[in-house]
Amino acid sequence: MEEDKPPFFPFPSIREGQRAFMEDVKQAVEGGNILVAHAPTGIGKTVAVLVPALQYAVQNDKTVFFLTSKRSQHKIAIDTLRLIKEHAKLDFVVVDIISKQSMCPRAKAGSIYREFYSLFSEFCRSEQKNRRCRYFVNRDDEVQQRIRDKIMHVEELYEWCSFRGVCPYKAALEVGESADVLVCDYNYLFSSDIAETVLEKIGKGLEDVIVIVDEAHNLPDRIRNNLSSELRMSTITEAARGLRHANREIYGNLMELERVFAKLAMKARKSKKEEMNVDRDFLVSEMEKVLRRRIEAISYDDFVNSLRNVAEHLGTSEDAENTKYKDETLQRNVLNIADFLDGWRTSEKCLRIFSASQHNENPSLHFKLLDPSIVSEPVFAGAHSTIMMSGTLCPTEMYAEILGASSDRIKGKEIVLREYNSPFPEENRLIVVTRGLTTKYTKRGEEMYRKIAEKIAEVAEYVQGGMAVFFPSYALQRDIAVYLPEEVRRKAIVERREMRKEEKNRLYELL
């Protein structure tokens, strides 16, 4: 009934399961607690979580951080907030924001500045410091007022600010000081460097933030990947070869790094192991030792900085708008080495592994964060309240434990675990299993790939409209796609491993 609806709720009726979810969100927010919610597709999660969270934020001077990893989810959140504003006739401020480099009018899509944050960050810092960036220097009160008055998708905000000659990222954060809702990426709270900067710029403490984690099943891997990296011997070799005549000092230092890899490979071969643990301090101390002995004695930090500097100057122009790279592959290799060496020093508990076959074919060194709760637990403990939600957050106990949201680790907050029923009748879902088809590793081969491709083509022939096919890996996708009929391949929209984030977003928009 109409009178049973919360005042901010913009739709005529509330779905089954949606009311219970909204009530749980309301209690979690009002009590300053943590809700871990498995809410199936179709329940209407976005509006159900935003209505009570926004109402509490507006009334209690809090800021909602709606965190999502996908641009498509940004759009859903913004569209929902527009509906709420129109329905409630309420004046509240929303800012949609993505990564700094993706909002920069000078770092064009596809440029290396979009790919490497470290390179972009140094470029941006230098341009600001020397007041060479007209977008950063300009201020336009009309732009800020428009962002406050109108709930904009980030693309609209970007276009409007760029047209007016104002930095979109700077304008967004300045309005963020008075925002009731920020729609942004996980990194805005789960990357400590970014979180500290953003909270400082908007003048908020973590205790003033209501955290909503959308598609929360993705958060553990996202945190792990942020603190994980791999460096291959071939990357070092190619970078050294490219700099041999251009920069003899960097070339020599890279050869020293290659020798450290060779030493690890020798150790692995003697122990007859293809993988072995490497102590965090080993790489740093080995490099410090050889770098101090060189004619131009430098530290490990100096070496990392010198790699970034040489990468920056590999372009023919200092302006990100116009840079044409002499050798983008070389620049990318040098930056990959710098980022890896910088990340290797992290104090977080990581698994550090050296991998090499007995033939020493392209050995690699990698580190991977094992426990994402190291990053997430302090956020959940410090925030006013947290809602983690997903259609695949089951079992909730497991995800809560993995992310450190448990009562034995976070004191003073109630941890509420909920699993809601799907609003759709069970008979509406058809699950069909085809006997004789499998992607099990031992069963893979030309015959199995051909059978799977034939079944995909058969289903495509009978399904009206579109269909999606999901594969365990890009490699398996490629192997099976070879056997698809030409008419199916011609119509297929394919996600590929090498696609950049912007390319993937454009691909998803076609669906």
C-alpha positions in Angstrom: 0.0 0.0 0.0 1.1 3.5 -0.8 1.1 4.6 2.9 3.5 1.7 3.8 6.2 3.0 1.5 9.2 4.9 2.7 8.8 8.6 1.7 11.8 8.5 -0.6 10.7 5.3 -2.4 10.1 6.3 -6.1 8.1 3.3 -7.4 4.4 2.5 -7.1 5.0 -0.8 -5.1 7.6 -2.7 -3.2 8.7 -6.1 -4.5 8.8 -9.3 -2.5 12.0 -9.4 -0.4 12.7 -5.7 -1.1 10.8 -4.5 2.0 12.8 -6.8 4.3 16.0 -5.7 2.7 15.2 -2.0 3.1 14.2 -2.6 6.7 17.5 -4.3 7.4 19.5 -1.5 5.7 17.6 1.1 7.8 18.4 -0.7 11.0 22.1 -1.2 10.0 22.5 2.5 9.1 20.6 3.8 12.2 22.6 1.5 14.5 26.0 2.1 12.9 26.3 -1.6 12.1 27.4 -3.9 9.2 25.0 -5.7 6.9 26.2 -8.5 4.6 23.3 -9.2 2.2 22.8 -11.9 -0.4 20.0 -10.3 -2.5 19.2 -12.1 -5.7 18.8 -10.4 -9.1 15.4 -8.8 -9.5 14.9 -7.8 -5.8 15.7 -4.2 -6.6 18.9 -3.8 -4.6 20.0 -0.4 -5.7 16.8 1.5 -4.8 16.3 -0.6 -1.7 19.7 0.3 -0.3 19.8 3.9 -1.4 16.4 5.0 0.0 17.1 4.3 3.7 20.8 5.2 3.5 20.2 8.5 1.8 17.4 9.4 4.1 19.6 8.8 7.1 22.6 10.7 5.5 20.5 13.8 4.7 19.1 13.9 8.2 22.4 13.2 10.1 25.0 15.0 8.0 26.6 11.8 6.7 27.9 11.0 3.2 27.0 7.8 1.3 29.8 6.2 -0.7 28.1 4.0 -3.2 31.1 1.8 -4.4 30.9 -0.2 -7.6 33.5 -1.6 -9.9 31.5 -1.3 -13.1 30.6 1.8 -15.1 27.2 0.2 -15.9 26.4 0.1 -12.2 27.3 3.8 -11.9 24.6 4.5 -14.4 22.0 2.4 -12.5 22.8 4.2 -9.3 22.7 7.7 -10.9 19.4 6.9 -12.6 17.9 5.6 -9.4 19.0 8.7 -7.4 17.4 10.9 -10.1 14.1 9.1 -9.6 14.4 9.5 -5.9 15.0 13.2 -6.2 12.2 13.7 -8.6 9.8 11.7 -6.4 10.7 13.1 -3.0 11.1 16.7 -4.2 14.1 16.8 -2.0 17.3 18.8 -2.6 20.3 16.6 -2.2 23.7 16.5 -3.9 25.1 13.6 -5.8 28.6 13.3 -7.5 29.5 10.5 -9.9 33.2 10.1 -10.1 35.7 7.7 -11.6 39.5 7.5 -11.6 41.4 10.7 -11.8 43.2 9.9 -15.1 39.9 8.8 -16.7 38.4 12.2 -15.9 41.4 14.1 -17.3 40.7 15.9 -20.6 44.4 15.8 -21.4 44.9 12.0 -20.8 43.0 10.8 -23.9 41.5 7.3 -24.0 44.0 4.7 -25.2 47.0 6.8 -24.1 49.6 5.4 -21.8 48.6 8.0 -19.2 45.3 6.1 -18.8 47.0 2.8 -18.4 49.7 3.8 -15.8 48.5 5.8 -12.8 52.0 6.3 -11.6 53.0 8.1 -14.8 49.8 10.1 -14.9 50.1 11.1 -11.3 53.6 12.5 -11.7 52.5 14.3 -14.9 49.5 15.8 -13.1 51.4 16.8 -10.0 54.1 18.6 -12.1 51.5 20.4 -14.3 49.6 21.6 -11.2 52.7 22.6 -9.3 53.9 24.7 -12.3 50.4 25.9 -13.1 50.7 24.7 -16.6 47.3 22.9 -16.7 44.6 25.4 -17.7 41.9 23.0 -16.6 43.3 22.9 -13.0 44.0 26.6 -12.8 40.5 27.6 -14.0 37.6 27.9 -11.6 34.0 28.3 -12.7 31.4 28.8 -10.0 28.6 28.1 -12.5 30.1 24.7 -13.2 30.1 23.8 -9.5 26.5 25.1 -9.1 25.3 23.0 -12.0 26.9 19.8 -10.5 25.1 20.6 -7.2 21.8 21.2 -8.9 21.7 18.4 -11.4 22.5 14.7 -10.8 24.9 14.0 -13.6 26.4 10.8 -15.0 30.1 11.1 -14.9 30.2 11.4 -18.8 27.9 14.4 -18.6 30.1 16.0 -15.8 33.2 15.3 -17.9 31.8 16.9 -21.0 30.4 19.9 -19.2 33.6 20.7 -17.3 35.8 20.1 -20.3 33.7 22.4 -22.4 34.0 25.1 -19.7 37.8 24.5 -19.4 37.6 23.2 -15.8 39.2 20.1 -14.4 36.4 17.5 -14.1 38.0 15.6 -11.2 38.8 18.8 -9.2 35.3 20.2 -9.7 33.8 16.8 -8.7 35.8 16.6 -5.5 35.1 20.3 -4.6 31.4 19.6 -4.9 32.0 16.4 -3.0 32.5 18.5 0.2 28.7 19.2 0.2 27.6 15.9 -1.5 25.2 13.5 0.2 26.1 10.7 -2.1 29.4 9.9 -4.0 29.1 7.1 -6.6 32.6 5.9 -7.2 35.0 2.9 -7.6 36.1 0.6 -4.8 39.5 2.2 -4.7 38.0 5.4 -3.3 37.9 3.6 0.1 39.8 0.4 -0.3 43.1 1.9 -1.6 44.6 3.7 1.4 46.4 6.4 -0.5 43.4 7.3 -2.6 41.0 7.1 0.4 43.1 9.5 2.6 43.4 12.0 -0.3 39.7 11.9 -1.1 38.4 12.1 2.4 40.7 15.0 3.1 39.6 16.9 0.0 35.9 16.5 0.9 36.5 17.3 4.5 35.1 14.1 5.9 36.3 11.5 8.3 35.7 7.8 7.8 33.2 7.9 10.7 31.0 10.3 8.6 30.7 7.7 5.8 28.0 5.2 5.1 29.6 2.6 2.9 27.6 0.7 0.3 29.6 -2.0 -1.5 27.8 -3.1 -4.7 28.6 -6.5 -6.2 30.5 -7.1 -3.0 31.5 -10.6 -4.1 34.1 -8.9 -6.4 35.7 -7.0 -3.5 38.1 -9.7 -2.2 39.8 -10.3 -5.6 39.8 -6.6 -6.3 41.7 -5.8 -3.1 44.1 -8.8 -3.8 44.8 -7.6 -7.4 45.5 -4.1 -6.2 48.4 -5.5 -4.1 49.6 -8.1 -6.5 52.0 -8.0 -9.5 54.3 -10.0 -11.7 57.6 -9.3 -13.4 59.0 -11.5 -16.1 62.6 -11.8 -17.1 61.7 -11.0 -20.7 60.3 -7.6 -19.7 63.6 -6.7 -18.1 65.6 -8.0 -21.1 63.5 -6.1 -23.6 63.6 -2.9 -21.6 67.4 -3.1 -21.3 67.8 -3.8 -25.0 65.7 -0.7 -25.8 67.7 1.5 -23.5 71.2 0.2 -24.3 72.2 3.1 -26.5 69.7 5.7 -25.1 70.6 5.5 -21.4 73.7 3.5 -20.5 73.2 4.0 -16.8 69.6 2.6 -16.7 70.7 -0.1 -19.1 73.4 -1.2 -16.6 71.1 -1.1 -13.7 68.5 -3.3 -15.5 71.3 -5.8 -16.3 72.0 -6.0 -12.6 68.3 -6.7 -12.0 68.5 -9.4 -14.7 71.5 -11.0 -12.8 69.4 -11.1 -9.6 66.8 -13.0 -11.6 69.5 -15.3 -12.9 70.7 -15.9 -9.3 67.2 -16.9 -8.3 66.9 -19.2 -11.3 70.1 -20.9 -10.4 68.9 -21.4 -6.9 65.6 -22.9 -8.1 67.4 -25.2 -10.5 69.7 -26.5 -7.8 66.7 -27.2 -5.5 64.8 -28.8 -8.4 61.8 -26.6 -7.7 59.8 -24.7 -10.3 58.5 -22.4 -7.6 60.1 -21.1 -4.5 59.4 -18.4 -1.8 61.4 -15.3 -1.9 61.9 -13.1 1.1 60.7 -9.5 0.7 64.1 -8.0 1.7 66.1 -10.3 -0.7 65.3 -8.4 -3.8 65.8 -5.0 -2.2 69.1 -5.8 -0.5 70.5 -7.5 -3.6 69.7 -4.5 -5.7 70.9 -2.1 -3.1 74.2 -4.0 -2.9 74.9 -3.8 -6.7 73.6 -0.3 -7.1 75.9 1.1 -4.4 78.9 -0.4 -6.1 78.2 1.3 -9.4 80.1 4.5 -10.5 76.9 6.5 -10.0 76.0 5.0 -6.6 72.2 5.1 -6.1 69.6 3.5 -3.8 66.7 1.1 -4.6 64.3 4.1 -4.4 66.6 6.1 -6.8 66.5 3.3 -9.2 62.7 3.1 -9.2 62.5 6.9 -9.7 65.0 6.9 -12.5 62.9 4.3 -14.3 59.8 6.5 -14.0 61.8 9.5 -15.2 63.2 7.7 -18.3 59.7 6.4 -19.1 58.3 9.9 -18.9 60.9 11.2 -21.3 60.5 8.5 -23.9 57.7 10.6 -25.4 58.4 13.4 -27.9 56.2 15.9 -26.0 55.5 16.6 -22.3 51.9 17.2 -23.0 49.6 14.2 -22.5 47.2 15.7 -25.1 49.8 15.5 -27.9 52.3 12.8 -26.9 53.4 10.5 -29.7 55.6 7.8 -28.2 58.8 6.8 -29.9 58.3 3.3 -28.6 55.2 2.7 -26.5 56.2 -1.0 -25.9 59.5 0.1 -24.4 57.8 2.8 -22.3 55.3 0.2 -21.0 58.0 -2.3 -20.1 60.0 0.3 -18.2 56.9 1.4 -16.3 55.9 -2.2 -15.5 59.3 -2.7 -14.0 59.1 0.5 -11.9 55.6 -0.3 -10.7 56.6 -3.9 -9.8 59.7 -2.8 -7.8 57.7 -0.1 -6.0 54.9 -2.5 -5.1 57.3 -5.3 -4.0 58.2 -3.2 -1.0 54.7 -3.2 0.4 54.6 -4.1 4.1 51.4 -6.0 3.7 51.6 -9.8 4.1 52.0 -11.1 0.5 53.0 -14.4 -1.0 56.2 -13.8 -2.9 57.1 -16.5 -5.4 59.9 -16.9 -8.0 58.7 -19.2 -10.8 61.0 -20.9 -13.3 60.9 -24.1 -15.4 63.8 -26.4 -15.3 64.8 -24.9 -18.7 64.7 -21.4 -17.2 62.3 -20.2 -19.9 61.3 -16.7 -19.0 61.3 -16.9 -15.2 59.1 -14.6 -13.2 58.8 -13.0 -9.8 55.4 -12.2 -8.4 53.8 -11.1 -5.2 50.1 -11.5 -4.2 48.2 -10.3 -1.3 46.6 -13.4 0.5 44.4 -11.7 3.0 42.1 -8.9 1.7 40.8 -8.2 5.2 44.1 -6.4 5.9 42.7 -3.6 3.7 38.9 -3.9 4.2 38.7 -4.5 8.0 39.9 -1.0 8.9 37.4 0.5 6.5 34.5 -1.4 8.0 35.6 -0.7 11.5 36.0 3.0 11.0 33.0 3.8 8.8 29.7 4.9 10.3 28.0 1.8 8.8 28.5 -0.6 5.9 26.1 -2.4 3.6 27.7 -5.2 1.5 25.3 -6.5 -1.1 25.4 -8.8 -4.2 23.2 -11.4 -6.0 26.0 -13.9 -5.4 27.2 -13.2 -1.9 26.5 -16.7 -0.6 27.5 -18.0 1.8 27.4 -14.7 3.6 29.5 -16.0 6.5 32.4 -16.8 4.2 32.5 -13.4 2.6 32.2 -11.6 5.9 35.1 -13.7 7.3 37.3 -13.1 4.2 36.8 -9.4 4.4 37.2 -9.1 8.1 33.6 -8.2 8.9 33.2 -10.5 11.9 32.3 -9.8 15.5 35.5 -11.2 16.9 37.5 -8.7 14.8 35.3 -5.6 14.8 34.1 -4.5 18.2 31.2 -2.2 18.9 29.4 -3.1 15.7 26.7 -5.7 15.1 27.4 -7.9 12.1 24.1 -8.8 10.4 24.1 -11.6 7.8 21.0 -11.9 5.6 20.0 -14.0 2.6 16.8 -13.0 0.8 14.6 -15.0 -1.5 14.3 -14.3 -5.2 11.2 -12.4 -6.2 10.7 -14.7 -9.2 9.0 -18.1 -9.1 11.4 -20.9 -9.1 9.7 -22.5 -12.1 10.7 -19.4 -14.2 14.3 -20.5 -14.2 15.3 -23.2 -16.6 18.6 -25.0 -15.9 19.7 -27.5 -18.6 22.7 -29.7 -18.4 24.2 -31.3 -21.5 25.8 -34.6 -20.9 29.1 -35.3 -22.5 30.4 -31.7 -22.5 33.0 -30.5 -20.1 35.8 -28.0 -19.7 37.7 -30.3 -17.3 41.4 -29.9 -18.1 42.1 -33.6 -18.8 39.2 -33.7 -21.2 40.1 -30.7 -23.3 41.1 -31.0 -26.9 40.0 -30.5 -30.5 37.1 -33.0 -30.3 35.6 -31.4 -27.1 36.1 -27.9 -28.4 34.2 -28.8 -31.5 31.4 -30.4 -29.6 31.0 -27.3 -27.3 31.1 -25.0 -30.3 28.4 -27.0 -32.0 26.1 -26.8 -29.0 26.6 -23.0 -28.7 25.7 -22.7 -32.3 22.6 -24.9 -31.8 21.4 -22.9 -28.9 22.0 -19.6 -30.7 19.8 -20.9 -33.6 16.8 -21.5 -31.3 17.1 -18.6 -28.8 15.2 -15.5 -29.8 17.1 -12.3 -29.1 20.6 -12.3 -27.6 22.5 -14.9 -25.5 25.7 -14.8 -23.4 28.4 -17.5 -23.3 30.8 -17.5 -20.3 34.1 -19.3 -20.3 36.5 -20.2 -17.5 39.4 -18.5 -19.3 40.2 -16.3 -22.3 42.4 -19.2 -23.6 39.5 -21.6 -23.6 37.2 -19.0 -25.2 39.7 -18.6 -28.0 40.1 -22.4 -28.5 36.4 -23.0 -28.7 35.6 -20.0 -30.9 37.7 -21.3 -33.7 35.1 -24.0 -34.3 32.0 -21.8 -34.2 30.2 -21.4 -37.6 31.1 -18.3 -39.5 27.5 -16.8 -39.2 27.8 -17.1 -35.4 31.3 -15.6 -35.2 30.2 -12.8 -37.4 27.5 -11.7 -35.0 29.5 -12.4 -31.8 30.6 -9.6 -29.4 33.8 -10.9 -27.9 35.6 -9.7 -24.8 39.4 -10.1 -25.2 42.2 -10.3 -22.6 44.2 -7.4 -24.1 41.2 -5.0 -24.1 41.7 -1.9 -21.9 39.0 -0.8 -19.4 37.5 1.8 -21.8 37.3 -0.8 -24.6 35.5 -3.2 -22.3 33.1 -0.5 -21.1 32.2 0.3 -24.8 31.8 -3.4 -25.4 29.3 -3.8 -22.5 27.3 -0.8 -23.7 26.6 -2.7 -27.0 24.8 -5.5 -25.0 
